[in-house]
């Protein structure tokens, strides 16, 4: 009987943790990291004030878990696209499309991620997540281009690709009209073609 009660409690705790993470994610997309406070997260989740520290060590822990989940959403988008690709070029297109999800490439989402990048400059936990994203991006590109391109050429291309990717999201955050979804994809596709040429 005790084991069943413990199992049920664990399941409820897991559900509450997910609800708080999802509430934090909604606020993050609307207002960035600066808009996230313990009381606002609890209000968004429909829970009483102070409940957050029952399920998490502190506010920073829920924020870290929220960013980790949000990061994984973008990564999963790329993985889904890659599974449908059969050629090197299709794999590169899959990576480009996955990094500009149709329903998420908007000004609020872009500004939320800009706030994360700014925080990662002096928060090592966030910096680790950022490095993980870049490693995953590099790995996906390497799998798309190998063995037709030497490693040094791939590494050089990944640096420029990542810089353009960050820059396009930054521009999206500054203006609703400056860089739209189609133009962002077109610019990164053009860069890819010019840099890789015959390798594709």
Backbone as JSON, one array per atom type, in Angstrom:
{
  "sequence": "XXXXXXXXXXXXXXXXXXXXXXXXXXXXXXXXXXXXXXXXXXXXXXXXXXXXXXXXXXXXXXXXXXXXXXXXXXXXXXXXXXXXXXXXXXXXXXXXXXXXXXXXXXXXXXXXXXXXXXXXXXXXXXXXXXXXXXXXXXXXXXXXXXXXXXXXXXXXXXXXXXXXXXXXXXXXXXXXXXXXXXXXXXXXXXXXXXXXXXXX",
  "N": [[0.84, -1.21, 0.0], [1.93, 1.24, 0.83], [3.87, 1.58, -1.1], [2.31, 2.02, -3.37], [1.08, 4.47, -2.75], [3.34, 6.11, -2.67], [4.19, 5.92, -5.31], [2.03, 7.11, -6.63], [2.2, 9.68, -5.6], [4.65, 10.49, -6.64], [4.02, 10.55, -9.34], [2.12, 12.63, -9.41], [3.74, 14.74, -8.59], [5.49, 14.84, -10.77], [3.7, 15.63, -12.78], [2.92, 18.16, -11.83], [5.37, 19.5, -11.92], [5.85, 19.53, -14.68], [3.68, 21.12, -15.46], [4.35, 23.57, -14.28], [6.74, 24.13, -15.62], [5.77, 24.35, -18.25], [4.11, 26.58, -17.9], [6.03, 28.5, -17.28], [7.34, 28.52, -19.73], [5.41, 29.6, -21.45], [5.25, 32.22, -20.47], [7.88, 32.99, -20.91], [8.01, 33.01, -23.75], [6.32, 35.13, -24.24], [7.44, 37.29, -22.84], [10.15, 37.0, -22.4], [13.16, 36.15, -20.47], [13.3, 38.05, -18.44], [10.71, 38.56, -17.67], [9.97, 36.54, -16.05], [8.98, 35.5, -12.97], [8.73, 33.95, -9.75], [6.13, 34.19, -8.64], [4.59, 34.91, -10.86], [4.88, 32.72, -12.51], [3.6, 30.76, -10.97], [1.0, 31.84, -10.92], [0.37, 31.74, -13.65], [0.34, 29.0, -14.01], [-1.85, 28.4, -12.54], [-1.64, 27.85, -9.84], [-1.11, 27.96, -6.28], [0.6, 30.68, -4.6], [4.07, 30.35, -3.94], [4.22, 27.63, -4.28], [5.99, 26.76, -6.15], [8.58, 26.39, -5.09], [8.26, 24.04, -3.77], [8.29, 22.03, -5.63], [10.56, 22.53, -7.07], [14.05, 23.35, -6.66], [14.66, 26.08, -6.67], [13.73, 29.23, -8.25], [15.51, 29.53, -10.37], [16.09, 26.91, -11.09], [13.69, 25.97, -12.27], [13.59, 27.7, -14.43], [15.89, 26.95, -15.83], [15.19, 24.31, -16.53], [12.99, 24.89, -18.1], [14.12, 26.32, -20.28], [15.74, 24.32, -21.27], [13.82, 22.45, -22.16], [12.5, 24.05, -24.1], [14.6, 24.43, -25.87], [14.97, 21.82, -26.7], [12.65, 21.41, -28.15], [13.1, 22.86, -30.5], [15.32, 21.42, -31.47], [14.17, 18.9, -31.84], [12.46, 19.44, -33.93], [14.21, 19.68, -36.06], [15.22, 17.07, -36.16], [12.94, 15.58, -36.89], [12.54, 16.58, -39.49], [14.93, 15.75, -40.68], [14.69, 12.98, -40.76], [13.02, 12.54, -42.89], [14.52, 13.22, -45.04], [16.54, 12.37, -47.9], [18.76, 12.91, -49.48], [21.95, 14.71, -49.56], [21.49, 17.45, -49.98], [18.76, 17.66, -49.34], [18.93, 17.06, -46.65], [20.33, 19.28, -45.68], [18.45, 21.3, -46.25], [16.47, 20.42, -44.55], [17.63, 20.94, -42.07], [17.83, 23.73, -42.17], [15.07, 24.45, -42.41], [14.12, 23.34, -40.01], [15.25, 24.97, -38.09], [13.88, 27.26, -38.34], [11.06, 27.2, -37.35], [7.75, 27.22, -38.53], [5.49, 28.19, -37.01], [6.72, 29.42, -34.92], [8.55, 31.36, -35.54], [8.48, 34.25, -34.77], [8.19, 37.66, -33.57], [8.01, 37.86, -30.73], [8.9, 35.3, -29.83], [11.48, 35.34, -30.88], [12.62, 37.5, -29.46], [12.48, 36.45, -26.91], [14.38, 34.39, -27.05], [16.61, 35.95, -27.57], [16.88, 37.21, -25.12], [17.62, 35.02, -23.63], [20.14, 34.36, -24.78], [21.57, 36.64, -24.02], [21.58, 36.32, -21.24], [23.02, 33.97, -21.05], [25.59, 34.81, -21.33], [26.63, 35.37, -18.83], [25.8, 33.35, -17.2], [26.53, 30.24, -16.34], [25.11, 27.82, -16.46], [23.13, 28.27, -18.39], [24.83, 28.85, -20.48], [25.95, 26.36, -20.96], [23.77, 25.01, -22.05], [23.5, 26.48, -24.38], [25.91, 25.86, -25.66], [25.47, 23.16, -26.05], [23.4, 23.24, -27.93], [24.77, 24.33, -30.15], [26.66, 22.34, -30.59], [24.98, 20.23, -31.29], [23.86, 21.28, -33.62], [26.18, 21.45, -35.21], [26.81, 18.73, -35.36], [24.57, 17.72, -36.74], [24.85, 19.03, -39.21], [27.34, 18.05, -40.01], [26.71, 15.35, -40.36], [25.09, 15.56, -42.54], [26.79, 16.45, -44.54], [29.12, 14.88, -44.6], [30.57, 12.06, -46.34], [31.54, 13.91, -48.15], [32.68, 16.4, -47.74], [35.66, 17.72, -46.3], [36.62, 17.68, -42.78], [37.63, 20.14, -41.77], [36.6, 21.97, -43.58], [33.87, 21.63, -43.14], [33.68, 22.45, -40.44], [34.35, 25.16, -40.7], [32.24, 26.05, -42.3], [30.07, 25.55, -40.57], [30.53, 27.43, -38.55], [29.98, 29.89, -39.85], [27.33, 29.4, -40.66], [25.99, 29.09, -38.19], [26.39, 31.65, -37.14], [24.96, 33.22, -38.98], [22.42, 32.16, -38.57], [21.89, 32.87, -35.87], [21.98, 35.66, -36.23], [19.8, 36.17, -37.95], [17.61, 35.44, -36.35], [17.97, 37.39, -34.41], [17.51, 39.76, -35.9], [14.84, 39.3, -36.52], [13.69, 39.62, -34.06], [13.89, 42.34, -33.75], [12.15, 43.51, -35.55], [8.92, 43.22, -37.01], [8.59, 43.13, -39.74], [11.06, 43.2, -40.93], [12.69, 40.84, -41.32], [11.22, 38.16, -42.61], [9.76, 34.84, -42.41], [10.11, 33.39, -44.88], [12.09, 34.93, -46.18], [14.21, 34.7, -44.37], [14.81, 31.95, -44.46], [15.49, 31.83, -47.18], [17.81, 33.45, -47.3], [19.62, 31.99, -45.69], [19.7, 29.64, -47.12], [20.79, 30.53, -49.53], [23.31, 31.3, -48.63], [24.29, 28.78, -47.91], [24.39, 27.43, -50.37], [26.27, 29.02, -51.77], [28.53, 28.71, -50.18], [29.02, 25.94, -50.1], [28.75, 24.93, -52.67], [29.76, 22.76, -55.18], [29.89, 20.62, -53.48], [27.38, 19.94, -52.71]],
  "CA": [[0.0, 0.0, 0.0], [2.82, 2.39, 0.92], [4.53, 1.72, -2.4], [1.34, 2.59, -4.3], [0.93, 5.88, -2.39], [4.56, 6.78, -3.08], [4.19, 5.98, -6.78], [1.03, 8.1, -7.02], [2.74, 10.99, -5.24], [5.7, 10.79, -7.62], [3.37, 10.89, -10.6], [1.53, 13.95, -9.24], [4.85, 15.69, -8.58], [5.96, 14.97, -12.15], [2.7, 16.41, -13.51], [3.01, 19.55, -11.37], [6.62, 20.05, -12.44], [5.62, 19.8, -16.11], [2.75, 22.26, -15.56], [5.09, 24.78, -13.95], [7.68, 24.36, -16.74], [4.99, 24.84, -19.39], [3.68, 27.94, -17.57], [7.21, 29.34, -17.44], [7.62, 28.61, -21.16], [4.46, 30.54, -22.04], [5.68, 33.57, -20.08], [9.15, 33.21, -21.6], [7.74, 33.36, -25.14], [5.66, 36.44, -24.27], [8.16, 38.4, -22.21], [11.57, 36.72, -22.2], [13.56, 35.73, -19.13], [13.07, 39.1, -17.45], [9.32, 38.54, -17.23], [9.72, 35.34, -15.26], [9.12, 35.53, -11.52], [8.07, 32.79, -9.13], [4.69, 34.43, -8.47], [3.94, 34.92, -12.18], [4.85, 31.33, -12.97], [2.54, 30.09, -10.21], [-0.28, 32.38, -11.42], [0.17, 31.22, -15.01], [0.03, 27.58, -13.88], [-3.07, 28.25, -11.75], [-1.28, 27.26, -8.55], [-0.96, 28.93, -5.2], [1.91, 31.29, -4.46], [5.04, 29.62, -3.12], [4.22, 26.19, -4.57], [7.12, 26.46, -7.04], [9.74, 25.89, -4.33], [7.98, 22.68, -3.31], [8.62, 21.1, -6.71], [11.88, 22.86, -7.59], [14.97, 23.89, -5.66], [14.43, 27.52, -6.67], [13.23, 29.73, -9.53], [16.53, 29.28, -11.4], [15.98, 25.52, -11.55], [12.56, 25.86, -13.2], [13.98, 28.42, -15.64], [16.84, 26.1, -16.55], [14.44, 23.2, -17.12], [12.14, 25.45, -19.15], [14.95, 26.61, -21.45], [16.17, 23.02, -21.8], [12.68, 21.91, -22.91], [12.3, 24.89, -25.27], [15.71, 24.13, -26.77], [14.73, 20.49, -27.26], [11.58, 21.54, -29.14], [13.74, 23.26, -31.76], [16.14, 20.31, -31.92], [13.28, 17.83, -32.31], [11.93, 19.87, -35.23], [15.25, 19.33, -37.03], [15.29, 15.6, -36.24], [11.78, 15.13, -37.68], [12.82, 16.92, -40.88], [16.04, 14.94, -41.18], [14.24, 11.6, -41.0], [12.34, 12.48, -44.18], [15.48, 13.6, -46.09], [17.26, 11.23, -48.5], [19.99, 13.37, -50.12], [22.69, 15.7, -48.78], [20.81, 18.74, -50.07], [17.52, 17.57, -48.56], [19.29, 17.12, -45.23], [20.63, 20.68, -45.35], [17.17, 22.01, -46.24], [15.78, 20.0, -43.32], [18.26, 21.67, -40.96], [17.4, 25.14, -42.29], [13.64, 24.53, -42.07], [13.92, 23.02, -38.59], [15.69, 26.08, -37.25], [12.9, 28.34, -38.51], [9.73, 26.61, -37.3], [6.76, 28.14, -39.09], [4.61, 28.81, -36.02], [7.49, 29.97, -33.8], [9.45, 32.41, -35.98], [7.8, 35.53, -34.6], [8.98, 38.64, -32.82], [8.05, 37.52, -29.3], [9.78, 34.15, -29.63], [12.85, 35.78, -31.16], [13.09, 38.31, -28.34], [12.66, 35.54, -25.77], [15.68, 33.72, -27.22], [17.64, 36.97, -27.42], [17.07, 37.39, -23.68], [18.36, 33.85, -23.16], [21.53, 34.52, -25.2], [22.17, 37.67, -23.17], [21.78, 35.74, -19.91], [24.05, 32.93, -21.16], [26.9, 35.44, -21.26], [27.15, 35.36, -17.45], [25.17, 32.25, -16.46], [27.18, 29.05, -16.89], [24.14, 26.77, -16.75], [22.55, 28.61, -19.68], [25.9, 28.75, -21.47], [26.07, 24.94, -21.3], [22.67, 24.69, -22.98], [23.82, 27.12, -25.66], [26.97, 25.05, -26.3], [24.84, 21.92, -26.49], [22.68, 23.54, -29.17], [25.74, 24.49, -31.24], [27.24, 21.01, -30.87], [23.97, 19.46, -32.01], [23.8, 21.87, -34.95], [27.38, 21.0, -35.93], [26.69, 17.29, -35.62], [23.58, 17.52, -37.8], [25.43, 19.47, -40.48], [28.4, 17.1, -40.37], [26.08, 14.12, -40.84], [24.52, 15.86, -43.85], [27.83, 16.73, -45.52], [30.13, 13.82, -44.69], [32.02, 12.3, -46.37], [31.9, 14.71, -49.33], [33.45, 17.58, -47.33], [36.62, 17.48, -45.22], [36.18, 18.2, -41.5], [37.98, 21.56, -41.63], [35.65, 22.75, -44.38], [32.59, 21.57, -42.44], [33.78, 23.31, -39.25], [34.31, 26.56, -41.16], [30.88, 26.31, -42.75], [29.2, 25.56, -39.39], [30.71, 28.71, -37.86], [29.22, 30.92, -40.57], [25.93, 29.02, -40.63], [25.48, 29.41, -36.85], [26.38, 33.11, -36.99], [23.82, 33.73, -39.75], [21.2, 31.72, -37.89], [21.69, 33.77, -34.72], [21.72, 37.0, -36.71], [18.45, 36.25, -38.51], [16.68, 35.47, -35.22], [18.13, 38.7, -33.79], [16.8, 40.72, -36.74], [13.41, 39.04, -36.39], [13.28, 40.21, -32.8], [13.87, 43.8, -33.85], [11.11, 44.03, -36.44], [7.95, 42.25, -37.54], [8.64, 43.09, -41.19], [12.44, 43.25, -41.43], [13.07, 39.51, -41.82], [10.13, 37.2, -42.48], [10.14, 33.43, -42.46], [10.6, 33.01, -46.21], [13.35, 35.6, -46.48], [15.24, 34.13, -43.5], [15.19, 30.66, -45.06], [16.14, 32.08, -48.47], [19.15, 33.96, -47.05], [20.48, 30.91, -45.2], [19.85, 28.69, -48.23], [21.73, 31.15, -50.46], [24.64, 31.18, -48.01], [24.67, 27.37, -47.98], [24.75, 27.11, -51.77], [27.51, 29.73, -52.12], [29.67, 28.19, -49.42], [29.27, 24.52, -50.34], [28.9, 24.73, -54.11], [29.7, 21.43, -55.77], [29.78, 19.58, -52.44], [25.97, 19.55, -52.57]],
  "C": [[0.87, 1.26, 0.0], [3.49, 2.66, -0.41], [3.6, 2.38, -3.4], [1.15, 4.08, -4.03], [2.15, 6.67, -2.86], [4.6, 6.96, -4.59], [3.22, 7.06, -7.26], [1.54, 9.51, -6.74], [3.79, 11.42, -6.25], [5.09, 11.23, -8.93], [2.76, 12.3, -10.53], [2.62, 15.02, -9.25], [5.38, 15.92, -9.99], [5.02, 15.84, -12.98], [2.8, 17.89, -13.14], [4.28, 20.22, -11.9], [6.46, 20.43, -13.92], [4.72, 21.02, -16.28], [3.47, 23.58, -15.26], [6.09, 25.14, -15.05], [6.94, 24.93, -17.94], [4.49, 26.27, -19.15], [4.85, 28.91, -17.75], [7.53, 29.55, -18.92], [6.68, 29.61, -21.84], [4.85, 31.98, -21.71], [6.96, 33.94, -20.81], [8.92, 33.67, -23.04], [7.07, 34.73, -25.26], [6.6, 37.57, -23.87], [9.64, 38.16, -22.0], [11.88, 36.34, -20.76], [13.24, 36.78, -18.06], [11.65, 39.1, -16.91], [8.99, 37.4, -16.3], [10.02, 35.58, -13.79], [8.38, 34.33, -10.96], [6.56, 32.99, -9.04], [3.97, 34.39, -9.81], [3.86, 33.51, -12.76], [3.73, 30.58, -12.28], [1.16, 30.56, -10.69], [-0.61, 31.79, -12.78], [-0.24, 29.75, -14.97], [-1.26, 27.33, -13.1], [-2.82, 27.61, -10.4], [-1.08, 28.35, -7.52], [0.47, 29.46, -5.12], [2.82, 30.44, -3.57], [5.15, 28.14, -3.44], [5.44, 25.8, -5.41], [8.29, 25.85, -6.27], [9.49, 24.52, -3.7], [8.43, 21.67, -4.35], [10.0, 21.35, -7.32], [12.73, 23.46, -6.48], [14.77, 25.39, -5.52], [13.94, 27.93, -8.06], [14.22, 29.43, -10.65], [16.44, 27.85, -11.95], [14.83, 25.36, -12.55], [12.87, 26.59, -14.5], [14.94, 27.59, -16.48], [16.11, 24.96, -17.24], [13.56, 23.69, -18.26], [12.93, 25.72, -20.43], [15.42, 25.3, -22.09], [15.06, 22.39, -22.64], [12.46, 22.71, -24.19], [13.37, 24.63, -26.33], [15.48, 22.79, -27.48], [13.63, 20.52, -28.32], [12.16, 21.91, -30.5], [14.59, 22.12, -32.33], [15.29, 19.19, -32.5], [12.7, 18.15, -33.68], [12.92, 19.49, -36.34], [15.3, 17.81, -37.24], [14.15, 15.05, -37.09], [12.03, 15.39, -39.16], [13.91, 16.03, -41.47], [15.62, 13.52, -41.52], [13.58, 11.45, -42.37], [13.29, 12.78, -45.34], [16.25, 12.38, -46.59], [18.57, 11.63, -49.17], [20.69, 14.39, -49.23], [21.97, 17.04, -48.8], [19.52, 18.73, -49.27], [17.81, 17.64, -47.06], [19.63, 18.54, -44.81], [19.36, 21.52, -45.31], [16.4, 21.67, -44.96], [16.33, 20.74, -42.11], [17.84, 23.14, -40.98], [15.94, 25.29, -41.86], [13.41, 24.31, -40.58], [14.32, 24.13, -37.65], [14.84, 27.33, -37.43], [11.49, 27.75, -38.5], [8.64, 27.62, -37.64], [5.95, 28.89, -38.03], [5.37, 29.48, -34.89], [8.44, 31.09, -34.23], [8.71, 33.75, -35.98], [8.62, 36.42, -33.67], [9.1, 38.28, -31.34], [9.0, 36.37, -29.02], [11.23, 34.54, -29.84], [13.4, 36.59, -29.99], [13.29, 37.47, -27.08], [14.03, 34.87, -25.86], [16.83, 34.72, -27.13], [17.93, 37.19, -25.93], [17.84, 36.22, -23.08], [19.84, 33.98, -23.52], [22.25, 35.54, -24.33], [22.49, 37.11, -21.79], [22.9, 34.71, -19.93], [25.45, 33.5, -21.07], [27.49, 35.45, -19.86], [26.45, 34.32, -16.58], [25.66, 30.94, -17.07], [26.2, 27.94, -17.22], [23.49, 27.02, -18.11], [23.59, 28.49, -20.79], [26.1, 27.3, -21.89], [24.98, 24.52, -22.27], [22.95, 25.28, -24.36], [24.89, 26.31, -26.4], [26.41, 23.73, -26.81], [24.11, 22.12, -27.81], [23.66, 23.64, -30.34], [26.4, 23.16, -31.6], [26.27, 20.16, -31.67], [23.83, 19.97, -33.44], [24.99, 21.4, -35.79], [27.31, 19.53, -36.29], [25.7, 17.01, -36.74], [24.13, 17.91, -39.17], [26.51, 18.5, -40.95], [27.81, 15.81, -40.93], [25.49, 14.32, -42.23], [25.61, 15.96, -44.91], [28.9, 15.65, -45.66], [29.65, 12.72, -45.63], [32.46, 13.2, -47.51], [32.75, 15.93, -48.98], [34.45, 17.19, -46.24], [36.17, 18.18, -43.93], [36.47, 19.7, -41.35], [37.0, 22.44, -42.39], [34.27, 22.77, -43.72], [32.6, 22.5, -41.23], [33.69, 24.79, -39.61], [32.89, 26.93, -41.58], [29.93, 26.43, -41.55], [29.31, 26.89, -38.65], [29.88, 29.81, -38.53], [27.73, 30.67, -40.53], [25.3, 29.42, -39.29], [25.38, 30.91, -36.64], [25.21, 33.72, -37.76], [22.5, 33.37, -39.09], [20.88, 32.62, -36.71], [21.29, 35.16, -35.18], [20.31, 37.17, -37.26], [17.4, 36.25, -37.41], [16.75, 36.83, -34.51], [17.37, 39.77, -34.58], [15.29, 40.55, -36.63], [12.88, 39.65, -35.1], [13.15, 41.71, -32.85], [12.7, 44.34, -34.66], [10.19, 42.91, -36.92], [8.14, 42.05, -39.04], [10.05, 42.95, -41.75], [12.88, 41.92, -42.05], [11.91, 38.55, -41.55], [10.65, 35.77, -42.59], [10.76, 33.04, -43.8], [11.94, 33.65, -46.52], [14.49, 35.06, -45.62], [15.74, 32.8, -44.07], [15.96, 30.87, -46.36], [17.58, 32.56, -48.28], [20.09, 32.85, -46.59], [20.7, 29.85, -46.27], [20.87, 29.23, -49.24], [23.16, 31.05, -49.92], [25.16, 29.74, -48.14], [25.14, 27.0, -49.39], [26.08, 27.75, -52.14], [28.72, 29.13, -51.43], [30.02, 26.76, -49.8], [29.42, 24.18, -51.82], [28.73, 23.29, -54.54], [29.56, 20.32, -54.73], [28.34, 19.11, -52.28], [25.51, 18.82, -53.82]]
}
